[in-house]
Amino acid sequence: MSIDLNDASLYINRELSWLQFNTRVLSQTDREELPPLERLKFIAIYGTNLDEFYMVRVAGLISLYKAGIQETGADRLTPAQQLEEIRSYLHREKLRLEKVYNSITDELREEGVEVLPFKNIPKELQESIKEEFFEHIFPVVIPIAVDATHPFPHLNNLSFGLAVTLRDMDGKIKHGLVRIPRLLPRFLKIEGTYIPIESVVEHFIGDLFPGYTKLSTTPFRVTRNADLEIEEEEADDFLEMMEEGLRSRNKGNVVRLELTGDADKDLVNFLNDHLHICEEDIYYYRSIPLNLGALWQIVGEKSLTHLLLPSFTPKTISPFDHESIFSIIEHQDSLLYHPYESFDPVVKFIQEAAASSDTLAIRMTLYRVGIKSPIVKALIDAAQDGKQVTVLVELKARFDEENNLRWAKRLEDAGAHVVYGIPGLKVHAKIAQVIKRKNSQLKSYLHLATGNYNPGTAKIYTDVSYFTGRKDFNDDATRFFHFLTGFSTHTRLKRLYMSPIQIKPKLIKLIENEARYGKEGRIILKANSLAHPEIIRALYRASMAGCRVDLIIRGICCLRPGIEGVSDNISVSSIIGKYLEHPRIYYFEHDEPGCYISSADLMPRNLDRRIELMTPIFEKGLAERLYQILTLQLADTELRWELRKDGSYVRFERQEGANAINSQELLEKYVNKIYNKTRKSSANYVKRLAEKLLNES
């Protein structure tokens, strides 16, 4: 019987799959072996993730629904159906969120750390907070009357404040707001106690509205549609267009209202009369402070590091600890696995190039680089030194646009040639090339990666870095940069693969080739997300041919495993732990070279609408190392979740008596062991060399 691989029942909805991912993040709070602040950190991550999901994904669905568009994906759910599912899911999960938050704060209380409203702290502490309020808060917060002569103010995206009901001396009822600017701390700290700032402001409402009696207050927070809509084809100046787009981000429709659980009904109606939010998009939190992402203030408190997991220091392993990066590349291809291995060699690659008189040109792509970027500073130095510096700064990197704009302008001012992107496509590829003059000849050096050129995130994201001096790869890199800076729309690379033209067909061909081996075939794909219907159908066909397919997908997965006759040879795992799993590693057992790294996830946006790169790893030792990482994660018993065919995830259950395998901890221990061994070897070598020189003298 022929099976229709376009059948909607074979696909999991993308948005519902994402919700499952964020639930797995929240479920880290159930791990009682973790210290309390480590668990609180996952609530902060959960909240930050959810903010972005509402600002972009839910906002987009609301826009589609209001426009009457019935566009659907492979799962065939309409925007209205998706919104109904999302809202129902999140309202149910809110109860679980409150429960785990209360559990963690109870545990923190036993450690001498409390989160308390102003009214619940001792009187002597209230006096100190009173001083703090009038010294640092009173001059900054903004009391706003709302009446016939004072219109309801515009509230920026993620605005936070208090709505108030007041009575004047004549007994008339008034409504107003108090805006709490982001420059103020979310919590005021005193003697191990963290006081939510809104509870302090609420206590002093009478001082903000003198002559009025407070009747009721409620903290609130609004979320707007923050997805930039840019008409690139109509733009004469892309830089100016992006700046205007950023200014408009705070003007998007309000898509969510967050309130405290005891919010006065009259105040809720007052807010919604002006904000016009669907009732299902109003969320009431009974015991949780609004803006969960702000919990990072407590998590990041230096005096509380004993309530976190022990920190791991990324290691720079020989020969990167003592040799020039370029000398290493000339002798061998090298692969680093961050954050276990330090990101410093990547930074030094650019810094050494910028400082060297042999360097003629530096070319690279920048997507998310961070606020204080040593890499961009080195590029600026190189440009000011007269070197040819060419940088593609992707201004459409969501929520990093403003930072990227600043760096782009500084690079241009320094004399670098800056490209702002490709019309209609995001450039998500991670590549840097250095060209030097060596003995009257040109020599090229290349870095390719799965992650961003951001030393900050490189400490908490796992990613792969690859250094090579291969001529064929460098020839492709040159073609790639010519494509970015020139007019060509037909560039094809010979050894590397570039989307949107080459990566998807290559992956489908690799999957089909492996499927020909039937039960002897083996595919392992590690990515952040799997949503591309064509890739999913190719994997279904491979499974139907008997090929074993193991997927390690951290976030969204629209493929359903375990369907008899379709996907019963496919397993889907998700690793959620201390580090954010970010590499894209694709392994095909019977292919030569068999292992590939990429900046591209297995999604329509990456394979069809972005400029991405995929790199084959020909050096057998490096490919074997990547394969070992994949098999270690598939054997993980502590951080691994398994996807069921109904779309739910279950934490892997270790059999009684079996060894506990935490892949992230094991990689930390392994890198520490190698680091200590190479340091000892290096020390012995230096000692022997010193003794030899001493004897000779």
Rosetta blueprint (number, residue, H / E / L):
1 M L
2 S L
3 I L
4 D L
5 L L
6 N L
7 D L
8 A H
9 S H
10 L H
11 Y E
12 I L
13 N L
14 R H
15 E H
16 L H
17 S H
18 W H
19 L H
20 Q H
21 F H
22 N H
23 T H
24 R H
25 V H
26 L H
27 S H
28 Q H
29 T H
30 D H
31 R L
32 E L
33 E L
34 L L
35 P L
36 P H
37 L H
38 E H
39 R H
40 L H
41 K H
42 F H
43 I H
44 A H
45 I H
46 Y H
47 G H
48 T H
49 N H
50 L H
51 D H
52 E H
53 F H
54 Y H
55 M H
56 V H
57 R H
58 V H
59 A H
60 G H
61 L H
62 I H
63 S H
64 L H
65 Y H
66 K H
67 A L
68 G L
69 I L
70 Q L
71 E L
72 T L
73 G L
74 A L
75 D L
76 R L
77 L L
78 T L
79 P H
80 A H
81 Q H
82 Q H
83 L H
84 E H
85 E H
86 I H
87 R H
88 S H
89 Y H
90 L H
91 H H
92 R H
93 E H
94 K H
95 L H
96 R H
97 L H
98 E H
99 K H
100 V H
101 Y H
102 N H
103 S H
104 I H
105 T H
106 D H
107 E H
108 L H
109 R H
110 E H
111 E L
112 G L
113 V L
114 E E
115 V E
116 L L
117 P L
118 F H
119 K H
120 N H
121 I L
122 P L
123 K H
124 E H
125 L H
126 Q H
127 E H
128 S H
129 I H
130 K H
131 E H
132 E H
133 F H
134 F H
135 E H
136 H H
137 I H
138 F L
139 P L
140 V L
141 V L
142 I E
143 P E
144 I E
145 A E
146 V E
147 D E
148 A L
149 T L
150 H E
151 P L
152 F L
153 P L
154 H L
155 L L
156 N L
157 N L
158 L L
159 S L
160 F E
161 G E
162 L E
163 A E
164 V E
165 T E
166 L E
167 R E
168 D L
169 M L
170 D L
171 G L
172 K L
173 I E
174 K E
175 H E
176 G E
177 L E
178 V E
179 R E
180 I L
181 P L
182 R L
183 L L
184 L L
185 P L
186 R L
187 F E
188 L E
189 K E
190 I E
191 E L
192 G L
193 T E
194 Y E
195 I E
196 P E
197 I H
198 E H
199 S H
200 V H
201 V H
202 E H
203 H H
204 F L
205 I H
206 G H
207 D H
208 L H
209 F L
210 P L
211 G L
212 Y L
213 T E
214 K E
215 L E
216 S E
217 T E
218 T E
219 P E
220 F E
221 R E
222 V E
223 T E
224 R E
225 N L
226 A L
227 D L
228 L L
229 E L
230 I L
231 E L
232 E H
233 E H
234 E H
235 A L
236 D L
237 D L
238 F H
239 L H
240 E H
241 M H
242 M H
243 E H
244 E H
245 G H
246 L H
247 R H
248 S H
249 R H
250 N H
251 K H
252 G L
253 N L
254 V E
255 V E
256 R E
257 L E
258 E E
259 L E
260 T E
261 G L
262 D L
263 A L
264 D L
265 K H
266 D H
267 L H
268 V H
269 N H
270 F H
271 L H
272 N H
273 D H
274 H H
275 L H
276 H L
277 I L
278 C L
279 E H
280 E H
281 D H
282 I E
283 Y E
284 Y E
285 Y E
286 R L
287 S L
288 I L
289 P L
290 L L
291 N L
292 L H
293 G H
294 A H
295 L H
296 W H
297 Q H
298 I H
299 V H
300 G L
301 E L
302 K H
303 S H
304 L H
305 T H
306 H H
307 L H
308 L L
309 L L
310 P L
311 S L
312 F L
313 T L
314 P L
315 K E
316 T L
317 I L
318 S L
319 P L
320 F L
321 D L
322 H L
323 E L
324 S L
325 I H
326 F H
327 S H
328 I H
329 I H
330 E H
331 H H
332 Q L
333 D L
334 S E
335 L E
336 L E
337 Y E
338 H E
339 P L
340 Y L
341 E E
342 S L
343 F L
344 D H
345 P H
346 V H
347 V H
348 K H
349 F H
350 I H
351 Q H
352 E H
353 A H
354 A H
355 A H
356 S L
357 S L
358 D L
359 T E
360 L E
361 A E
362 I E
363 R E
364 M E
365 T E
366 L E
367 Y L
368 R L
369 V L
370 G L
371 I L
372 K L
373 S L
374 P H
375 I H
376 V H
377 K H
378 A H
379 L H
380 I H
381 D H
382 A H
383 A H
384 Q H
385 D L
386 G L
387 K L
388 Q E
389 V E
390 T E
391 V E
392 L E
393 V E
394 E L
395 L L
396 K L
397 A L
398 R L
399 F L
400 D L
401 E H
402 E H
403 N H
404 N H
405 L H
406 R H
407 W H
408 A H
409 K H
410 R H
411 L H
412 E H
413 D H
414 A H
415 G L
416 A L
417 H E
418 V E
419 V E
420 Y L
421 G L
422 I E
423 P L
424 G L
425 L E
426 K E
427 V E
428 H L
429 A L
430 K L
431 I E
432 A E
433 Q E
434 V E
435 I E
436 K E
437 R E
438 K E
439 N L
440 S L
441 Q E
442 L E
443 K E
444 S E
445 Y E
446 L E
447 H E
448 L E
449 A E
450 T L
451 G L
452 N L
453 Y L
454 N L
455 P L
456 G L
457 T H
458 A H
459 K H
460 I L
461 Y E
462 T E
463 D E
464 V E
465 S E
466 Y E
467 F E
468 T E
469 G L
470 R L
471 K H
472 D H
473 F H
474 N H
475 D H
476 D H
477 A H
478 T H
479 R H
480 F H
481 F H
482 H H
483 F H
484 L H
485 T H
486 G L
487 F L
488 S L
489 T L
490 H L
491 T L
492 R L
493 L L
494 K L
495 R L
496 L L
497 Y E
498 M E
499 S E
500 P L
501 I L
502 Q L
503 I H
504 K H
505 P H
506 K H
507 L H
508 I H
509 K H
510 L H
511 I H
512 E H
513 N H
514 E H
515 A H
516 R L
517 Y L
518 G H
519 K H
520 E H
521 G L
522 R E
523 I E
524 I E
525 L E
526 K E
527 A E
528 N L
529 S L
530 L E
531 A L
532 H L
533 P H
534 E H
535 I H
536 I H
537 R H
538 A H
539 L H
540 Y H
541 R H
542 A H
543 S H
544 M H
545 A L
546 G L
547 C L
548 R E
549 V E
550 D E
551 L E
552 I E
553 I E
554 R L
555 G L
556 I L
557 C E
558 C L
559 L E
560 R L
561 P L
562 G L
563 I L
564 E L
565 G L
566 V L
567 S L
568 D L
569 N L
570 I E
571 S E
572 V E
573 S E
574 S E
575 I E
576 I L
577 G L
578 K L
579 Y L
580 L E
581 E E
582 H L
583 P L
584 R E
585 I E
586 Y E
587 Y E
588 F E
589 E L
590 H L
591 D L
592 E L
593 P L
594 G L
595 C E
596 Y E
597 I E
598 S E
599 S L
600 A L
601 D L
602 L E
603 M L
604 P H
605 R H
606 N H
607 L H
608 D H
609 R L
610 R E
611 I E
612 E E
613 L E
614 M E
615 T E
616 P E
617 I L
618 F L
619 E L
620 K H
621 G H
622 L H
623 A H
624 E H
625 R H
626 L H
627 Y H
628 Q H
629 I H
630 L H
631 T H
632 L H
633 Q H
634 L H
635 A L
636 D L
637 T L
638 E L
639 L L
640 R E
641 W E
642 E E
643 L E
644 R L
645 K L
646 D L
647 G L
648 S L
649 Y E
650 V E
651 R E
652 F L
653 E L
654 R L
655 Q L
656 E L
657 G L
658 A L
659 N L
660 A L
661 I L
662 N L
663 S H
664 Q H
665 E H
666 L H
667 L H
668 E H
669 K H
670 Y H
671 V H
672 N H
673 K H
674 I H
675 Y H
676 N H
677 K H
678 T H
679 R H
680 K H
681 S H
682 S H
683 A H
684 N H
685 Y H
686 V H
687 K H
688 R H
689 L H
690 A H
691 E H
692 K H
693 L H
694 L H
695 N H
696 E H
697 S L
